[in-house]
Amino acid sequence: MNKKSYGAEWSVNYNGSRGTPTISEGKIYIYTGTGHLVCMDEKTLDILWQKSIEKDFNASNIRWGVNESPLVIGEKVIITPGGKEQNVVALNKNNGTLIWQCAAEGDLSAYCSPLYIADQQVPLLVTMTEKHILGINADSGEKIWSYPYYNQRNIHPNTPVYSNNLLLCTSGYGKGSVMLRLTNGGRGVEKVWENTQFDSKTGGVVKIGDYVYGSGDNNKYWFCLDWKTDEQKYKDRTIGIGAVIAADGMLYCYSEKGEMALVKATPEKFDLISKYPITMGTEQHWAHPVIYKGILFVRHGNTLMAYRIK
C-alpha cells in the first residue's frame, strides 16, 4: 500500500481530517483542516502543487478548521477560502494557477462544499458562506445573486440540494431550511417556503421523488417533508439524529448515538427495516457513510468498516 504525508492536519479541536478528497483524471485534491489545498498524483501520491488560504488568498481559518470538498468543473478546481476579495476562487486543476476570484459578500467560509448546477442559462456555482447563499457564474466568477442566510453561529455545513429549478438550503443552530426557486435562467432566486423545524446541522438531507428526508438539530427528530410545499409528513425519534444517504429506495441513517439503520423511503412513516450498532472506532459518530458497488463504508474515528449490502 502506497502511503505518503500531505502535511499537517487540524489539531486544535476534534483532531483529524475534515472534507472528503476529490479525485479527477489521475489527481487527488485534498482541502485540509489547516487551510491547505493539496494536489497529489493518484498513483504515486507525489504532491504536484499546493496552496494556502492564508498565504495565497489573504484568508483566515475558521473555528473548527476548514471542512470542504473541492469541486472540479472541467479544468477548474473551486474552493471557498473566505477572504474579503478572494472569497471563492477557481484554480487550474493541473498547476494551481488562479483562473478567477470572486469577492462575493466577503464572508468567512462556513464549512460548506459547493454545488454545480448545469441546467440553467448560466453555469451556476452555489454555496453557502457565513451569512449568505451565493450564486456565482462558474465560468467567469461573477457573483450573480446572493440571499441572506445566517444562524446563531453562522455555520452551514450542508451542501444545498437542487432539483428542477428548486434549491433547498438547510442548517442548524436555530435556523432551519429555506427553499429557493431559481429565476431568469439562474440569474435570480425567490423564496418558495421556509421551515424552522427542519434544521439539519451536519447530517445532510436527501430528496427521493417528491419528498425530502433528514434529521434535525434543535429539533431532534427524523423528518419527511413534501419537497414543493414543506408539508410535514412525519417526525420520528426511533433512532438518534445523524447523517443520511440513500440508495435503491432506502435511507441509510447513521445516528450520532452509533446506530446504523436501514429505513424505507416512504412519506407514510419512519419505516425502520433493521438497525445495528457501530461498536468499533473512536470519538463522534459524524462521518457520512458511503455506498460503492454494493458495499456500505462507515468511518468512525480511526476505523473504517465495510458491509456488503447487495
C-alpha positions in Angstrom: 0.0 0.0 0.0 1.4 3.4 -1.0 1.3 5.9 1.9 2.6 9.4 1.9 2.0 12.5 4.0 0.2 15.5 2.6 1.0 17.8 5.5 -0.3 18.7 8.9 -4.0 18.3 9.8 -6.3 20.1 12.2 -5.2 19.6 15.9 -6.9 22.4 17.8 -10.3 20.7 18.5 -11.8 17.5 17.1 -8.4 16.5 15.7 -8.0 15.0 12.3 -9.0 15.2 8.7 -12.1 17.1 7.5 -13.5 17.3 4.0 -13.6 14.3 1.6 -10.9 14.3 -1.1 -11.9 14.9 -4.7 -10.4 12.7 -7.4 -10.3 13.8 -11.1 -8.3 12.5 -14.1 -5.5 10.9 -12.0 -5.2 13.6 -9.4 -6.4 13.8 -5.8 -7.4 17.2 -4.3 -7.4 17.5 -0.6 -8.5 20.6 1.3 -7.1 20.2 4.7 -8.4 21.4 8.1 -5.4 23.7 8.3 -6.5 25.5 5.1 -4.2 24.0 2.5 -5.4 22.8 -0.9 -3.1 19.9 -1.9 -3.0 18.3 -5.3 -1.4 14.8 -5.4 -0.7 12.3 -8.2 -3.3 9.5 -7.7 -0.7 6.7 -8.4 2.5 7.9 -6.8 0.9 10.3 -4.2 3.6 12.8 -5.1 2.5 16.4 -4.3 2.1 18.3 -7.6 1.1 21.7 -6.2 -0.5 23.2 -3.1 -2.0 26.5 -2.0 -2.5 28.1 1.4 -5.7 30.1 2.1 -3.7 32.4 4.4 -0.6 33.0 2.3 -2.2 32.8 -1.2 -5.7 34.2 -0.7 -5.4 36.5 2.3 -8.0 34.5 4.2 -8.2 33.0 7.7 -9.1 29.7 9.1 -12.4 29.2 10.9 -13.4 27.9 14.4 -13.4 24.1 13.7 -11.0 24.1 10.8 -11.8 24.2 7.1 -14.2 21.4 6.1 -14.9 21.5 2.4 -14.5 19.1 -0.5 -13.0 20.8 -3.6 -15.3 21.0 -6.6 -13.8 20.1 -10.0 -15.6 21.6 -13.1 -13.7 20.9 -16.4 -10.2 22.4 -15.9 -11.1 24.3 -12.7 -10.9 23.2 -9.1 -13.1 25.5 -6.9 -12.8 26.2 -3.1 -14.0 28.9 -0.7 -11.1 30.5 1.1 -13.4 33.1 2.7 -11.1 36.1 2.1 -12.5 39.6 1.6 -11.5 39.7 -2.1 -10.7 36.1 -2.8 -13.8 34.7 -1.2 -14.4 31.9 -3.7 -11.7 31.0 -6.2 -11.2 28.8 -9.2 -7.8 27.4 -9.9 -6.3 25.5 -12.8 -6.6 21.9 -11.6 -3.3 20.9 -13.3 -1.0 23.6 -11.9 -2.9 25.6 -9.3 -2.8 28.9 -11.1 -5.6 31.3 -10.4 -8.4 31.4 -13.1 -10.8 33.7 -11.3 -11.6 35.1 -7.9 -15.0 36.3 -6.6 -15.3 38.7 -3.6 -18.9 37.6 -3.1 -20.1 39.2 0.1 -16.7 38.9 1.9 -18.0 36.4 4.5 -15.9 33.8 6.2 -16.4 30.3 4.7 -18.9 28.2 6.5 -17.8 24.5 6.1 -20.0 24.1 3.0 -18.9 22.2 -0.1 -20.0 24.0 -3.3 -22.6 22.7 -5.8 -22.6 22.9 -9.6 -25.9 23.4 -11.5 -25.5 22.9 -15.2 -29.2 23.1 -16.5 -29.6 26.9 -16.2 -28.9 29.5 -18.8 -25.7 30.4 -16.9 -23.3 27.8 -15.5 -24.1 28.2 -11.8 -22.0 27.6 -8.7 -24.0 27.6 -5.5 -22.5 27.6 -2.0 -23.2 29.0 1.5 -20.8 31.3 3.4 -21.1 32.8 6.8 -24.2 34.9 6.2 -25.3 34.3 2.6 -26.3 31.7 0.0 -24.4 32.6 -3.2 -25.0 32.1 -6.9 -21.8 32.6 -8.9 -21.1 32.2 -12.6 -18.9 29.1 -12.7 -17.1 30.2 -15.9 -16.3 33.8 -15.0 -16.5 34.0 -11.2 -19.1 36.8 -11.4 -21.4 37.0 -8.4 -24.9 36.7 -9.9 -27.0 36.8 -6.8 -26.8 36.4 -3.0 -29.5 35.6 -0.5 -29.2 36.5 3.3 -29.0 33.3 5.4 -27.5 33.1 8.9 -27.9 31.3 12.2 -26.7 31.7 15.7 -23.1 30.6 14.8 -23.1 31.3 11.1 -22.2 27.7 10.4 -23.7 26.0 7.3 -22.0 22.6 6.6 -24.8 21.1 4.4 -24.3 21.4 0.6 -27.6 22.7 -0.9 -29.8 20.1 -2.7 -31.1 21.0 -6.2 -33.8 19.7 -8.4 -35.8 21.2 -11.3 -35.2 24.9 -10.5 -35.7 24.4 -6.7 -32.8 24.8 -4.3 -33.1 23.6 -0.7 -30.6 25.0 1.9 -30.7 23.8 5.5 -28.7 24.4 8.6 -28.9 24.0 12.4 -28.2 26.4 15.3 -31.7 27.8 15.3 -32.1 28.3 11.6 -33.9 25.6 9.7 -34.5 25.3 5.9 -35.3 27.6 3.0 -36.4 26.6 -0.4 -35.4 28.9 -3.2 -36.6 28.9 -6.8 -34.1 29.8 -9.5 -35.5 32.5 -11.8 -34.4 34.1 -15.1 -32.3 31.2 -16.2 -30.4 31.0 -12.9 -29.8 34.8 -12.7 -32.0 35.3 -9.6 -33.8 33.5 -6.8 -37.1 33.8 -4.9 -38.2 32.2 -1.7 -40.8 29.4 -2.0 -41.0 28.3 1.6 -39.2 28.4 4.9 -39.3 25.8 7.7 -37.7 26.4 11.1 -38.4 22.8 12.3 -36.4 21.0 9.6 -33.0 22.1 10.8 -30.2 19.6 9.8 -26.9 20.7 11.3 -24.3 18.4 9.7 -26.2 15.3 8.6 -27.4 16.5 5.2 -30.7 15.7 3.6 -31.8 13.6 0.6 -34.6 14.1 -2.0 -36.4 11.0 -3.2 -39.4 11.6 -5.5 -41.5 14.4 -4.2 -40.1 14.2 -0.6 -37.1 15.2 1.3 -35.7 13.3 4.3 -33.2 14.2 7.1 -32.9 14.8 10.8 -32.8 18.0 12.9 -30.6 19.8 15.3 -32.6 21.6 18.0 -35.5 19.5 16.8 -34.1 16.1 17.4 -36.3 14.1 15.1 -36.1 12.4 11.7 -38.3 14.3 9.3 -40.0 13.8 6.0 -41.3 16.9 4.2 -43.1 17.5 0.9 -40.4 18.9 -1.4 -42.6 21.6 -3.0 -44.8 22.7 -0.1 -42.8 21.8 3.1 -45.8 19.9 4.4 -44.6 17.7 7.2 -45.3 14.0 6.5 -43.8 12.7 9.7 -41.3 13.3 12.5 -39.8 10.4 14.5 -37.4 9.6 17.3 -36.9 5.9 16.8 -33.1 6.5 16.5 -30.9 9.4 17.3 -30.3 12.3 14.8 -27.5 11.9 12.3 -26.3 11.6 8.7 -28.4 10.2 5.9 -27.7 8.9 2.4 -30.0 7.0 0.1 -29.9 4.1 -2.5 -32.5 1.9 -4.1 -35.5 3.4 -2.3 -33.9 3.1 1.1 -32.4 5.5 3.6 -29.2 4.6 5.3 -29.2 6.6 8.6 -26.1 6.8 10.8 -27.0 8.3 14.1 -24.8 10.3 16.5 -25.5 7.5 19.0 -23.7 5.0 16.8 -26.8 3.3 15.2 -26.8 2.3 11.6 -30.3 2.0 10.4 -32.0 0.9 7.1 -35.2 2.8 6.6 -37.7 2.5 3.7 -38.0 5.9 2.0 -41.7 6.5 2.3 -43.6 9.6 3.4 -46.1 7.4 5.4 -43.8 6.8 8.4 -40.2 6.3 9.6 -40.4 2.7 8.4 -37.4 1.0 10.1 -36.3 -2.2 8.4 -33.3 -3.0 10.5 -30.5 -1.5 12.6 -27.2 -2.4 14.3 -24.7 -0.7 16.5 -21.3 0.7 15.3 -19.1 -0.6 18.1 -15.6 -0.1 16.5 -13.8 3.2 16.2 -13.4 6.3 18.3 -15.0 9.6 19.2 -18.0 11.2 17.5 -20.3 9.4 15.0 -20.3 12.2 12.5 -18.8 11.0 9.2 -21.3 10.4 6.4 -21.4 6.8 5.2 -20.8 5.9 1.5 -22.1 3.2 -0.8 -20.0 1.9 -3.6 -20.6 -1.2 -5.7 -22.9 -2.8 -3.2 -20.6 -2.1 -0.2 -21.5 0.3 2.6 -18.5 2.1 4.0 -18.7 3.5 7.5 -15.9 5.6 9.1 -15.9 6.0 12.9 -12.8 8.0 14.0 -9.8 5.7 13.4 -11.7 2.8 12.0 -13.2 2.2 8.5 -15.8 -0.6 8.2 -17.2 -2.2 5.0 -20.5 -4.0 4.9 -21.9 -6.0 2.0 -25.4 -4.8 1.3 -26.1 -6.2 -2.1 
